[in-house]
Amino acid sequence: FILPDDFKTWLFMNSFKLVTNLTGLLVFLISGVVYFNSVESTGSLWDCGEFILGAYKLQVVHPPGAPVFMLIGRLFTWVADIISDDPADIAIAVNLLSALCSAFAAMFVAWSAMIFGKFALTGAREAETNTGQNIALAAAGLVAGLAAAFSTSIWFSAVEGEVYAMSTFFTALTLWAMVKWYHLPDTPQADRWVLFAVYSAGLSMGV
């Protein structure tokens, strides 16, 4: 089977981007499945019950508060209310919010690690990577993402309704946005990622 020349050219020019996207998605799927199967079925015996109830009733939690977490958590409890009559599923819904945030955070860590790895291998933003380098970068991204996902403190927070998982998500998202901006060619179009990073950091203050 022989690929058309134009497709081979496109594949070579976009190989790093394609490998990066696939590796990040693989990290997200692996960590997401593990989190889903290990998420708590109720609230932990500390602040989690307060945050779950605060999200469900849109109440004010202890200082300094977490308005962004409450608003997003309310959406998850609303879905739980629609699909189930069991009040316990409200807690599971908020716990799943943490699981989703942590899985995304692991994906952003993998993407950031791969970009840093490309800098180390090529020494330039515009340089193209070859097949061997892409395999090495995919392995590095996979290890970095899964190491982040299954480190004790991250996994501990990923399965309960607390603010730490969402805080980790915004930290990883802001870091990735800035690394992506630095990786892109120096054009005004790329500067939108700086604004996105600032927006992400601003939202994180509500967590």
N, C-alpha and C positions, 0 to 999 in steps of 0.2 A: 504494500500500500504506500503510495507516494503522495505526499502532501503538496498542494499547489504552492508555487514559489511565493505568491503574495501572502498566503497564510503562514508560511514558514518565516517570512520577513516580519509579519505582525507578531508571531509567537516569540521570536527572538527579541524584538524590541520591547515586548511587554512581559517577558518571562519573569523578571523580578517581581513585578506587580502581581502577576498571576500566582506565583509561588507564595508571595506574602499573604495575599487574600485567602488562599486555600489553607495555609498553615494556621492563620488566625481563626478561620471558621472551624477547623479541626479542633483547636484548643477550646473554642467556645462550646462545641458539641460534647467533647469528652467531659469537660468540667461541668457543663450544664446537666448532663445525664447523671453524673455522680452526685451532684448537689440535689437534684430532684429526688433521687432515691435515698438520700440521707437527711433530707430536710425534716425539721421537728414537726410533729403532728399537733403540737399545742404550744403554749407560751412557756418560756423559761422562767425560773423563780428569781428574776431580778427585774430590770427595767423593761424587758421585752413586753410584758403584759400591759404596761403603761403605754408603750408605743403602739401596740396593736389596737388597744381601745381608743387611743387618741386618733389614730388614722380612721377607725371605723366611725367615730362620732365627730370627727374634725374638732377635737378638743385641743387645749393647750397643754403640752407636756412640760416637764421640768426645765428650768433655764439651762442653756440659753434658748431652748426651743428648737424645733426642726420643721419649719413650715413647708419646705419643698418635700421632705420625706412624708409629711402628713398628707399633702395633696396627692402625691403619687400613690401613697399607700391607700388613700381613700378610693382611688380608681380600682385597685386590686380587690379591696373588700366589697366594692360594689358589684364586681363580676362574680365574686364568691356568693354574694346574696342572690344573684340572679340564677346561678346554676345549682345552688344547693340550699336546702332548708336547715342544714346542720350548722349551728353556731360555731362549732369547732373548725369548720372550713374557713372561717374568717381569719383565724390565727394562721392557718396553713397558707392562705393567700398572701399575707404580709411576709411570712417566712419565705415564700417563693419569690417575692420581690427582692429580698436579699440575695437569694440564690441567683436570680437573673443578673443582678448588678455585679456580683462577684464573677460570674462567667464572662460577662462583657469586659470587666477589668482585666481578667487573665488574657483575653484576646488582645486588648490594647497593649499589655505588657509584651506579648509575643511580637506584635507589629513593631513596637518601639525597639525591641532587642534586634530585630532583623535589620532595621534601618541603621542602628549603631554598628551592627556587624558588617553591613555593606561599606560604611565609612572606613572601618578597620581593614577590610580586604582590598578596597579599591583606592582609598585615599581621596576620593573626589565625589561630589554630588552627581555630576553628569556621567560618570563612568558606567559602562555596561558590565553586567556580571555574566560569567559563563555558566555552563551547566553544573560543573563541579562546585562552583561558588554558591549557586542557588541551592544545591542539595545541602551544603554545609550551613547556609543561612536558614533553610527550613528546619534543619535539626536544632540549630541554636534557638530559633523562635519557639519550637515545640517544647524544648527543655525549659526555656525561660517562662513561657506561659503556664505550663503545668506545674513548675516549681512554685510559681506565684499562687496558682489555684489551690494547691494542696499543702502549702505551708500551714503550720498549726493555727496561727492567729487568723489567717484569711479563711480557712475552711471552718473554723469555729464560728466566725461571724456570718458565714455564707448561708447558714441553715437556720437562722433565728431572726425574728423581727426586731432588729436593732439598726441604728444609723450607721454603724461602722462599715458595712458592706457598701452602702451607697456612697459613703465618703471615699472609700477606696476606689470605687468606680469613677468618681469625678477627678480624683487625683491622677489615675491612670489615663483618663480621657484628656485632661489638660496637658499632661506630659506628652502624650502621643500627638496631639494637635501641634504642639510647638516643634516636636521632632520632625513631623511631616512638613511643616512650613520650612524648616531649615533644609530638608532634603529636596524640596522642589526647586526648580530654577528661579532665579531672583527676578520675579516679575510682579507687577502690581496685582495681578490675578491671584498670586499665591498668598498675598498679604491677608486675604480673607480668613486664613487659618489662624492668624494672630488674633483677629477679632473673635473668632470662635473660641480660642483658648481663654481669652478674657471673659467671654460670656459663660463658659464652663466654670471658670474659677468663681465668677459671681454667683452662679447657681449653687455652687458647693457651700457657700456661706449659709445657705438656708438648710443645710444638712447638719 
